Amino acid sequence: MIIPPVGGVGGGLSLGAVEGLSQGGQPGAAEGGSFGGELTEAISSLEKTQDSASSASQALATGTVSDPETAVVTVEDAQMAMELAAQLRTKATEATQSIFNTQV
């Protein structure tokens, strides 16, 4: 499953590993990859989104952009993607801590 950014500008965040788990399969079973591969792909997509936002904001600041609305949407998409990644990281950290604190 690919979550497209708002406005369709930039890259989306691939959540194939999470989809595979929700369907009762192995991590990454939705697209046939491993969990590590899906995680690497998602981080790569996030990095591309951040790079495009950086270049769009630089073009906006220098006045070389032809459509300011597209540049603003690109930056907002990158911000939302980063917030999603941060929330996923926080939830994963909390889940890991919960597992380690479980009494057997």
Secondary structure, 3 states (H helix, E strand, C coil): CEECCHHHCCCCEECHHHHHHHCCCCCCCCCCCCHHHHHHHHHHHHHHHHHHHHHHHHHHHHCCCCCHHHHHHHHHHHHHHHHHHHHHHHHHHHHHHHHHCCCC
